[in-house]
Each structure stands twice: as C-alpha cells, then as structure tokens.
C-alpha cells in the first residue's frame, strides 16, 4: 500500500514538473522557425496558440486555415490570434473573412493592430462594404495636426 502511495506521488510530481516545463520548452522550439520545430512545440504544449500560428505559416492554405481556427478556438478572446487569422485571409484575398477576423481582433483590443486608423480593418471594411470610416477619408490616414 505504501509503495502504491509513493508511486502515485512520484507520478503526480512528474506531471507537475512536465506541466511547468512544457510551455518553456515549446517557446524555445519556436525560436528556430522551421516546420519541424513548430510541430515539436505544438506537441510539447498543445495549448500554445503561438505554436499553432507559427505552424500555419508552413502549411498549405486549407491546413493553415484550420490551424488558425484551432488557435482562435483555444483562445477566443485573444486579439492577436484573430489578427493573425485576418492577415491569413487578407493574403488569400478572402476580404469578407478578413473583415470578420479583424473585427473580432478589434472587439477584444481596440488599441491593438486592428484599431489602427486606415489599417487592415478599415481597408477590409472598404473592400467588403465599400465605405471608409470618418477617421479615414478617402482611404488615406488623417493629416497630422
């Protein structure tokens, strides 16, 4: 009975150490910026949106889109992940999807990259709806005062 208790304590401690070390090791893998290192980082830390977003850059469009969507599912209120998804759609020419992703990014961080006047959000809005916001007359940044 004592052996079982000791074995359980060792397994529990090992799991705790792994759960603390895995995110650190995954971040170290992402420094290399190769397809293998991003996949390795994801296997070490399956909850890392950074690993998924970096991995997506090495995949064909259909697989990349799924990886971006997986990242938004993991952290649905992460403005940066939504902005990365918007950039993916931007470069694919999917203006409607880009507009929706940038809008979600802006929703969670109004002062982040999606909140830049005449930035990607405003440009995607113009491509989809044909309108520019008042802060961006004619599609050009407002003049400095």
N, C-alpha and C positions, 0 to 999 in steps of 0.2 A: 504494500500500500504506500509506503514512504517513497519507494522507487517511482511509482506512478506519479506521485505528487512532485517529486524532483524533476522528472521528465517533463511534466506539464509546465512547470516553472521555467525550465530551460527553453522549451518551445515558445512560450509566451514572451520571454525576454528576447529571443531571437527575432520574433515577429516585430517587436517594438523597435529593435535596432534597425531592422530592414526598413520599416516604415519611415524612420527618420533619415536613413542614409540614401534610400532610393531617389527621392527628389533631387538631392545634391548630385548624385552620380548621373542622373538624367541630364541635368543642366550642364555638367561637364561634357557629356556626349554631344550636346548641341553646339558646342564651340567649333567642332570640326566641319560642320555644314556639308555633310555628304549624305547620300540616301541611306547608306548603312548606319551612319551614326544617328540619324533622326529616328530610324526604325528601332534601333537599340535603345534610344532614350525613351521612346514610347513603351517598349517592353519593360523597361525599368520602372517607369512611372506612367501607367495608363491614364491617369487623371491630369496629365500635363497638356494644357492647350498649346503651349509653346511647341512641344514636340509634334503635335498634330499639324499645326500651321506650317512649321518648317518642313515636315514630311511632305505636305501637299505640294510644295514647290518643286518636288522631284517627280511628281506623278502626272499621268495624262489627265486632261480636263475632267472626265467623268469621275475618276477616282479622287482627284484633288477636290472636286466639289463635295464629295461625300466626307472627306476628311475635315474640310472647313465646317460642314454642317454638324459633324460629330463634335467639333470644338465648341460650336455655339450651343449644342445640347448640353455639354459638360458645364459650361459657364454662360448661361443665357443672359446674364446682366453684365458681361464683360464687353465694354465698348470697343476695346482694341481688337477682339476676335471678330466682332461684327464688321469693323472697318476693314480688316483683312479679307473677309468674305466679300465685302463690297468691292475691294480692289480686284479680287479674282474675277468677279462678274464684269467689272469695268474693262479689264483687259480681254475678256471673252466677248465683249460687245453686247452683253445682256443688260441693257440700260434699265429696264424695269426692275430686275432683280437687284442690280447695283443700287438703285434708288432706295429700295426697301431695306437693304442691308445697311446702307449709310444712314438711313432714317433711324434704324434701331441703334446704331452706334451713337448718333446724336441724342437719342432718347436717354441713354444711360450716362452720357458725358457731353453736356452741351458746350464745354470749353475744350474738348478734345479735337482731334484732326477733322472730324466731320462738322465741327462748328466753325471752321474757317470760312469767312465770307468769300463767296465766289469759288469755293473749293469744290471738291468732288461731289458732295451732296447737292449743292446748288446746280452744278453742271449736269448731274444725272437728272435732277428735277426738270431742268430745262429740256433735256433730250426726251423725257417721258411726257411731261405735261405742257411743254412749250412756254413756260413762264419763268421769269427771273424774279428773285425777291427784291424788295425795295433797297436792301443794302448792297445790291449788286446790279446797278443799272446797266443794261445792255450787255451783261456778261463780263464786265470788267470790274476789278476791285475799285471801291470808292476812293476818290482822291484824298491824299493826306491833308490834314488841316494845319 
